Amino acid sequence: MLSRLEIDAGALRHNYRLFCGIAGAQRVCAVLKANAYGHGLAASYQALASEQLHWLGVNYVDEARQLRDLGYGGRLLVVGPAVEREVARAAQLKAELVIGNFVVLQAWLALGQRGPVHIKFDTGMSRQGFLPREAPAVVALLRQHQAAVTGVCTHFANVEDVTDQTYSLHQLSLFEQAAKAFTDAGMAPMLHAASSASALIMDASRFDMVRIGMSLYGVWPSPLTRVSYLQLHAGVLDLQPVLSWRTEVTTVKPVISGEYIGYGCTYRAIRDMRIAVLPVGYYEGFPRIAGEAASFVLIRGERCPVVGRICMNMMMVDTTHLAAVEVGDQVTLIGKDGKDVIAAHDLAGWARSIPYELLSRLHQDMPRTLV
Ligand SMILES: *Cc1c(COP(=O)(O)O)cnc(C)c1O
C-alpha cells in the first residue's frame, strides 16, 4: 500500500499511564481488539510491552493466541462472545472468557481443565449476558459443580451519548444486585463494568478493573464525554492521539474550468484548478461518504479540500492555492502537519460515523510504524 500509519509509542504509553493514575495500575485492562482499534495489534503491544501490563483485552480467542505468540504472559480477557467450541482452547491459552449464557457455561463446566471465567450480566443493552434475575440460577449451577468464578461483569449501553447518567446508574444498581448473589454465596469474584467513558466520568463504575479501549489511543469516546469530564474535573485530561495516517501525492495535474473530477461527474471545476491525486480510497479506509462533506487533507501544513467522489484506491484534492505541491509530497489524512491537525473525530464526523468505526476499519495491510 502507498499509505502508512504512524503509531506514537510514547503517546500510547502516556495514555496507559493516565488510566493507571485514574484507576490504579493493577486495575487497567488495555483493550487491543479490532486490531488495536486499527492501530495494529502487534505494533500496539510492542509499544506497551515496556509497561507493567496487568491485563490485556481482546474480542476473539484467536487475538488472545496472537498476543501469546508475541510473548505476552499476563492476564488476558476475551470480551467478545464465548462459543462452546472455543472454551478448551481459551483454557489452554490461559485466556479468560466472558460467559453470558447457559449453553456455554455448561460447556465450560464440563471441561476437565477449566480456565478462569467471568460471568457477564446484561443490565440494559440486550446484547451479551445473563439477565440479572438469572444470577441465583447461575450461582446454584456453579456451586453444584464446585466451580470458582474469577469475575462478574457488565457493559454500559449509554454513557457516551449523554451527559445525564441516569440510565447507567440504573444499570449499575442491577449489576450490584446480580453481583450480590455471588457474594451472598460466599464467592468473591472481581467486579468490572467500565470502559473508557465510564472510567473517566463515573467513579462508581470502576470497581476492580476498567476496560480501556478508545481512550488508550488518545481519543475521547465522544464530545459529550469530554464535556462531562470537564464538568466533573477542574483540569483537562491530557489524552494524546496515537495514530497518524500519511500518504503521498502520486500525480499533480491541471483541471480547466468546466471540466469534471471523479466518478459520476459530481464535481465540476468553476475555475482553473490544480489537483493532486492520492493513492487512498475506501478500500484503504477513507470512507466514501466523507467525499460528500467538506472534508480535507493536509499538504505542506495547509488544508486541501477533497474534490469529487472517493474511488476504491484513489481520491483527488484541490491544491490550487498551493503552487508548490509536487509528486511525492507527504499528505496527512489523520494527524498533525505543521500547525494544523485532522483528528480522528473530524474524519469520522465527515463520514457521519464515530472514531471507533473509522479507526477500526483502517485496512489491516497498511503498514504500522512505531515512532
Ligand atoms: C470494546 C469494549 C470495551 C472498551 O470500550 P472503549 O469505549 O473503547 O473503552 C470495554 N468493554 C467491552 C465489553 C468491550 O466490548
PDBQT file of the ligand as one rigid body, heavy atoms in Angstrom, charges set to zero:
ROOT
HETATM    1  C1  LIG A 401     -14.755  -2.676  23.393  1.00  0.00    +0.000 C 
HETATM    2  C2  LIG A 401     -15.122  -2.906  24.790  1.00  0.00    +0.000 A 
HETATM    3  C3  LIG A 401     -14.578  -2.111  25.810  1.00  0.00    +0.000 A 
HETATM    4  C4  LIG A 401     -13.728  -0.888  25.528  1.00  0.00    +0.000 C 
HETATM    5  O1  LIG A 401     -14.583   0.195  25.210  1.00  0.00    +0.000 OA
HETATM    6  P1  LIG A 401     -13.999   1.645  24.906  1.00  0.00    +0.000 P 
HETATM    7  O2  LIG A 401     -15.205   2.531  24.853  1.00  0.00    +0.000 OA
HETATM    8  O3  LIG A 401     -13.310   1.558  23.599  1.00  0.00    +0.000 OA
HETATM    9  O4  LIG A 401     -13.074   1.988  26.014  1.00  0.00    +0.000 OA
HETATM   10  C5  LIG A 401     -14.893  -2.447  27.102  1.00  0.00    +0.000 A 
HETATM   11  N1  LIG A 401     -15.692  -3.495  27.401  1.00  0.00    +0.000 NA
HETATM   12  C6  LIG A 401     -16.239  -4.263  26.443  1.00  0.00    +0.000 A 
HETATM   13  C7  LIG A 401     -17.122  -5.399  26.825  1.00  0.00    +0.000 C 
HETATM   14  C8  LIG A 401     -15.991  -4.004  25.111  1.00  0.00    +0.000 A 
HETATM   15  O5  LIG A 401     -16.549  -4.752  24.168  1.00  0.00    +0.000 OA
ENDROOT
TORSDOF 0
